[in-house]
């Protein structure tokens, strides 16, 4: 089925985007080496937005699209248009509600059988992601604070979190609904016997036996897929909060501040942070949207069914061990200083 854009063009765009992310990550690594976690959140606003200044734990752990595409676009939009000053009555929560509505519209399009329609839905969902970045920009502009950090427990935090959960939920339901109506075929031996029992076996043009994937199997795959999305969102947010408190908290002494800086620049810290950049829910959603654009949703779900769980569980365990070690090291230095 033909889409909006030739597949070769899409693949070329994907390669260019990956190269852009690679270059930006190298630049980010250079800035991290010169960065020292500053206790507290209040940072003097720069004259002009810089995607690498001021750095924070959350900024480093955020996904690539938000960090290098939607973050800068929303920041520059607000800077040049003075949006937050011209429309002070438009609150971050209002923008969050708008991207809730946008996600529902996108899901409706993505559930369609027509590939072009699904690709339009993917673009609409990306606009939702842009709005998700914009609400943070407007919040920081109203608060006169350029520090990129989570605001746990606030009304805005809860509204934004709810909007993100809704976005992931409706996208998940749209994909499940479409594949439920258009069950993929498979030649995998472990599915063949079950499919034959249900009378789903057919013959392909080359004489090979093609079976429809049993809907029970499809449902299991998607339920676990959705669960993994929720867990990645929860644990990413949890470890952003933990690393922020450990490395950017207000209780730093001169000795612990020096240790915090060393820990922030250590190889284990940087590796875990980068792995969360590609393993958080934002990156997860971007991968899903890419699979929609390339019409490879089932292939993506099937590929990540085991690999995705191994990656996520390994990352959670590594993050837990690492944060405990950091807390112990800081506590030991702090107790000696007393």
N, C-alpha and C positions, 0 to 999 in steps of 0.2 A: 504494500500500500504506500503510495507516494505521500510524502510529508510536505511541510512548508518549504523546506530547504533541502538541497541535494545532500546526501549523506557524506560525500567526500568533503563538502564545505564544512559540515558539522565536525567531522573528525579533525580537519585542519584547525578549526577554531578551538577545539579541545586541546590540541597540542600547543597552540600559542598560549592559551590560558595556563596550562601546566608549566610552561617555560617561564611565564610571567611570575607565577607563584614561587617557582624555584629561585629566581633572581631576587625577589622580594624577601624570601626567607634568608638568603645569604646576607642581605642588607640588615635585616632584623637581628640576625646573630651578631653582626658587628656592633649594633647599637646596644644589645644586651651586655656585651663585654664591657661597655663603658657605663652601664646602668647600675645603680645601687638602690635597693629598695628603700624608699623614704617612709618613715613612720607617719601614719595619718593619711588622710585622703585629700586634704586641701592642697592643690597645686596651682601655682599662678598660671592663668590661661596664656598660651602662646599667642603672639600677634597673628599668626597664620597657622591653620591646621597642619600638623605633621603626623603622618601615620605611624611614626616611631617615637613621638614625644607628646606628652609624657607617657612612659611605659608603666605598666602595672602587671600583676600576675594574670588578671583576667584578660588583658590585652594580648598577652603572649600565648595564652591557652585557647583563644577564640579561633573559630574555623577560618580558613583562608578567604572564602568569599566575603564574609563579614569584615574581616580584617583589611583586605586589600581592594575590595570592590565597593560593597554597599556602605561600609563605614566611611571611607573617603567621599563617596558620592553624596551621602546625606550631610556630612560635615561641610563640604564645599557648597552644597545647596543652601544650607542655613547661613553660611558665612556671607555668600554673595547676595542672597535675597533678603537677609535679615528676617527670615520667616518667623522666628520665635519672638522677635521684637514687634513686628508689624501685626502679628496675630497672637498676642499674649494670652487670649482666651482659649486658644487651642492647646489643650493640655496633653501630656504624654499618654494619659489614659484614653483620651478621645482617639488618638492615633492608634493605640492598641486595639480599640474596638473596631476601627476601620480595617485593620489587617486581619481581625477575626472574620469580618464579613467577606473580605477579599479571598481568604483561604477557602471559604465555602463555595464561592463562585469558581475558583480554580479547581476544586475537587469535582464539581459538577462537570466541568469541561474535560477533566482527566479521565472521568468514568466513561466518556463517549467511545464508540467503536472506531470513529474516524481518527486516523493518526494526526492529521493536520489540526483537528480540534483539540486533541490531547496535547500537542505541542504548544498551542495557544494557551491552554490551561497551565502548562509548565511556565510559560512567560508570566502569566497572571500570578502564579505562586511566587515567582522570583520578585515580582513587584511587592508582594506581601512581605517578603524577606527584607526588601529595601525599607518598607514602612517600619518594620521591626527595628531596624537600625536608627531610623529617623526619630522614633519615640525616645530613644536613649539620648540622642543629640539634643532634642528639645528639653528633656529633663535636665541635662547638665547645663544647658544655656540658662534655664530658669533658675537653677541652683547656683549659678556662677562658679561652677566646679568642673574642670576638665578631666578630673581623674576618672579613668575607665574602671569602675568597680561595681560589684553587686551591692544592692541595698537591701539586704535580707530583712524580712519582716515588715517592710513598708507596704502601703496600699498599692503603690505603683509596681513594686516588685511582684506582688500577688496577681495583679491584673495582667501584667506582661507575661508571667509564667502561665496563667490560665489561657491567654491568647496563643502562646506557643504550643501548649498541650492540645488545644483545639485544632490548630493547624496540622500538627502531626496526626491527630486522630482522624480528621476528615480526609486527609490524603491517604492514610492507611485504608480507610473504609472504601474510598473511591477505587483504589487499586484492587482491593479484594473483590469488590462488586463486579468490576469489569472482567477479571480473570475467572470469576465464578460463572459468569455468563458465557465467556469464551475460553473454556478450559484448554490449557496448552497440551500439546502432544509430547510424548516422550518415548524413547526407545530403551530407557534404562531397565535392566533386567529385574531389579527389585520392585519395579512397579508393574511389570508385564503380567505377572500372575494375578495380582489383585484386579487389574483392569480387565483381564480375560474373564474373571469370575463375574464381573459386572456387565459383560457383554459389550465392552467398549472397544474391542480390537477392530482395527480397520487395516486396509492394505494401501500402502502408498504407491505412487506411480512407478517406483522402481521395484515393487514387489516386496519391500521390507514391511515388517509388521509395525504399525504406529498405533500406540495406545494413548487414549486420553488419560491424563493424570486424575486419579480418583479425587473427588471433591473433599473427601475426608483428609487426604494427604495435603491437598491445597490449603485447607483450613488450618491444619496443624502448622504448616510452614508459615502462614501469615500471622497466626496468633503469636508464635515465637518471634517472628520478625517485629511485630508491634511491641512485644515485651522488651525486646532488645533496644528498641528506640527509646522506650520509657526509662529503662535502666541507664542507658548512656546519658540521657538528660539529667537524671537524678544524681548520678555519681560524678559527672562533670561539674555540676553546680556545687556539689558537696566538697569536692577537692579544690575547686577555685576558692571557696570560702576558707578551707583549712590552710592552704598555701598562703592566702592573703593574711590571715591572722598570724601565721608563723613568721612570715617574712616581711610583712608591711604593718604589723601591729604597732600600737602606740607605746608599748612597754619596753622599748629597746634601750639598753645602756650602750656606752661606747664599745664595750667588748662584744656584747651580743650583736650590735649593729654590724661590726666588722665580720663576725661569724655569719650573720645572715647574708651579707653580700657575697661571701665565699660560697655559701651553700646555693645561692641563686645562680651562681656561675658554674657550678659543678656539672660534670657530664651527666650523672644520673638525673639531676633535676631537669636539665635541658632536654634530655631524651624523653622523659616522661611528659613534660609539657608539650613537646612537639607531637608525641603520639596522641595526646588528647586533642590536638588541633585537627587531626584526621579521624578521631574516634568519638568526638562529641556529637550530640544530636543535631546540631546545625550542619556539620559536615555530612552526617548520615542523611539528612533531608536533601542536601545538594546532590549526593550520589543517587538518591531515588529519583529526583527530578531529571538528572542526566539520563537515567535508564528509561524514563518516560520519553524524553526527546529522541533517544536512539532506538526506541521501541524494543527495549531489552529488559523489561521489568521482571519477567519470570526468571530470566537468566541471572539477573542480579540477586533476586531473592534466593534462588537455588544455590548460587555460588557462596553467598554469605551465610547460608544456613548453619554450617559448621565453622567455617573460618571466622565469621563474625563473632561467634560466641567465644572461641578460643582467644581471639584478640581482646575482646572486652574484659573477660574474666582475668586474663593475664595482666592487663593494664590496671584493673581495680586492685588486684592483689599487690602489684608493684607500687602503686600509689599509696596504699595503706601502710605497707612496710616502710616506704620512704618517708612519709609524713611522721610516723612514729619515731624514726631515727632522727629526723630533724628536730622534733620536739625534745627528744632526750639530749641531743647535743646542745641546744640552746639552754635547756634547764641546767645542765651541768656547768656551763660557763657562767650562767647567772648566779648559781649558788656559790661558786668560787669568788665571785665579785662582791658578795655580801660580807 
